[in-house]
Amino acid sequence: MHRRFEAVAPNVLRVGDMTEIETGEGKRYLATVLDLFSRRLLGCAMGAHHDAGLVGASLQMAAATRGARSTARSFTATGEDAPGCRRCGCP
């Protein structure tokens, strides 16, 4: 991506984040995936652990929201392609 965060159409670029939330039951983690063009929440998952399973669940929800044949690409925080998404079963 080279730090270019402008999507020209929906379903082209996605961004994700992991947030720690303090609750009365302890820490919880929220993983989210947004469509960069529409800013629509495509997928989210909450759990007790900050791990690949939580990220995979949010990516799978995003794939279900936009369809399994989504043309969007996923990137790491450094802007590289995220091949780990494929290992989680996400398109």
Contact map, one row per residue, 1 for C-alpha under 8 A:
1111100000000000000000000000000000000000000000000000000000000000000000000010001100000000000
1111000000000000000000000000000000000000000000000000000000000000000000000000001000000000000
1111100000000000000000000000000000000000000000000000000000000000000000000000001000000000000
1111110000000000000000000000000000000000000000000000000000000000000000000000000000000000000
1011111000000000000000000000000000010000000000000000000000000000000000000000000000000000000
0001111100000000000000000000000000011000000000000000000000000000000000000000000000000000000
0000111111011000000000000000000000011000000000000000000000000000000000000000000000000000000
0000011111010000000000000000000000001000000000000000000000000000000000000000000000000000000
0000001111110000000000000000000000001000000000000000000000000000000000000000000000000000000
0000001111111000000000000000000000111100000000000000000000000000000000000000000000000000000
0000000011111100000000000000000000111000000000000000000000000000010001110000000000000000000
0000001111111100000000000000000000111000000000000000000000000000000000111000000000000000000
0000001001111110000000000000000000111000000000000000000000000000000000011100000000000000000
0000000000111111000000000000000011110000000000000000000000000000000000011100000000000000000
0000000000001111100000000000000011110000000000000000000000000000000000000110000000000000000
0000000000000111110000000000001111000000000000000000000000000000000000000000000000000000000
0000000000000011111000000000001110000000000000000000000000000000000000000000000000000000000
0000000000000001111100000000111100000000000000000100001000000000000000000000000000000000000
0000000000000000111110000000111000000000000000000000000000000000000000000000000000000000000
0000000000000000011111000011110000000000000000000000000000000000000000000000000000000000000
0000000000000000001111100011110000000000000000000000000000000000000000000000000000000000000
0000000000000000000111110111000000000000000000000000000000000000000000000000000000000000000
0000000000000000000011111111000000000000000000000000000000000000000000000000000000000000000
0000000000000000000001111100000000000000000000000000000000000000000000000000000000000000000
0000000000000000000000111110000000000000000000000000000000000000000000000000000000000000000
0000000000000000000001111111000000000000000000000000000000000000000000000000000000000000000
0000000000000000000111101111100000000000000000010000000000000000000000000000000000000000000
0000000000000000000111100111110000000000000001111000000000000000000000000000000000000000000
0000000000000000011110000011111000000000000001111100000000000000000000000000000000000000000
0000000000000000011110000001111100000000000111100000000000000000000000000000000000000000000
0000000000000001111000000000111110000000000111000000011001000000000000000000000000000000000
0000000000000001110000000000011111000000111110000000001001000000000000000000000000000000000
0000000000000111100000000000001111100000111100000000000001100100000000000000000000000000000
0000000000000111000000000000000111110011111000000000000000000000000000000000000000000000000
0000000001111110000000000000000011111111110000000000000000000000000000000000000000000000000
0000111001111110000000000000000001111111000000000000000000000000000000000000000000000000000
0000011111111000000000000000000000111110000000000000000000000000000000000000000000000000000
0000000001000000000000000000000000111111000000000000000000000000000000000000000000000000000
0000000000000000000000000000000001111111100000000000000000000000000000000000000000000000000
0000000000000000000000000000000001110111110000000000000000000000000000000000000000000000000
0000000000000000000000000000000111100011111100000000000000000000000000000000000000000000000
0000000000000000000000000000000111100001111100000000000000001110110000000000000000000000000
0000000000000000000000000000000111000000111110000000000001111110100000000000000000000000000
0000000000000000000000000000011110000000111111000000000011101100000000000000000000000000000
0000000000000000000000000000011100000000001111100000011011000000000000000000000000000000000
0000000000000000000000000001111000000000000111110000010000000000000000000000000000000000000
0000000000000000000000000001110000000000000011111100010000000000000000000000000000000000000
0000000000000000000000000011100000000000000001111100000000000000000000000000000000000000000
0000000000000000000000000001100000000000000000111110010000000000000000000000000000000000000
0000000000000000010000000000100000000000000000111111010000000000000000000000000000000000000
0000000000000000000000000000000000000000000000001111111000000000000000000000000000000000000
0000000000000000000000000000000000000000000000000111111100000000000000000000000000000001000
0000000000000000000000000000000000000000000000000011111110000000000000000000000000000001000
0000000000000000000000000000001000000000000011101111111111000000000000000000000000000000000
0000000000000000010000000000001100000000000010000011111111100000000000000000000000000000000
0000000000000000000000000000000000000000000000000001111111110000000000000000000000001001110
0000000000000000000000000000000000000000000110000000111111111000000000000000000000000000000
0000000000000000000000000000001110000000001110000000011111111100000000000000000000000000000
0000000000000000000000000000000010000000001100000000001111111110000000000000000000001000010
0000000000000000000000000000000000000000001000000000000111111111000000000000000000000000110
0000000000000000000000000000000000000000011100000000000011111111100000000000000000000000000
0000000000000000000000000000000010000000011100000000000001111111110000000000000000000000000
0000000000000000000000000000000000000000011000000000000000111111111111000000000000000000011
0000000000000000000000000000000000000000000000000000000000011111111100000000000000000000000
0000000000000000000000000000000000000000011000000000000000001111111000000000000000000000000
0000000000100000000000000000000000000000010000000000000000000111111111000000000000000000000
0000000000000000000000000000000000000000000000000000000000000011111111000000000000000000000
0000000000000000000000000000000000000000000000000000000000000011011111000000000000000000001
0000000000000000000000000000000000000000000000000000000000000010011111100000000000000000001
0000000000100000000000000000000000000000000000000000000000000010011111110000000000000000001
0000000000110000000000000000000000000000000000000000000000000000000011111000000000000000000
0000000000111100000000000000000000000000000000000000000000000000000001111100000000000000000
0000000000011100000000000000000000000000000000000000000000000000000000111110000010000000000
0000000000001110000000000000000000000000000000000000000000000000000000011111000011001000000
1000000000000010000000000000000000000000000000000000000000000000000000001111111111000000000
0000000000000000000000000000000000000000000000000000000000000000000000000111111111000000000
0000000000000000000000000000000000000000000000000000000000000000000000000011111100000000000
0000000000000000000000000000000000000000000000000000000000000000000000000011111100000000000
1110000000000000000000000000000000000000000000000000000000000000000000000011111110000000000
1000000000000000000000000000000000000000000000000000000000000000000000000011111111000000000
0000000000000000000000000000000000000000000000000000000000000000000000001111001111100000000
0000000000000000000000000000000000000000000000000000000000000000000000000111000111111000000
0000000000000000000000000000000000000000000000000000000000000000000000000000000011111110000
0000000000000000000000000000000000000000000000000000000000000000000000000000000001111111000
0000000000000000000000000000000000000000000000000000000100100000000000000100000001111111111
0000000000000000000000000000000000000000000000000000000000000000000000000000000000111111111
0000000000000000000000000000000000000000000000000000000000000000000000000000000000111111110
0000000000000000000000000000000000000000000000000001100100000000000000000000000000011111110
0000000000000000000000000000000000000000000000000000000100010000000000000000000000001111111
0000000000000000000000000000000000000000000000000000000100110010000000000000000000001111111
0000000000000000000000000000000000000000000000000000000000000010000111000000000000001100111
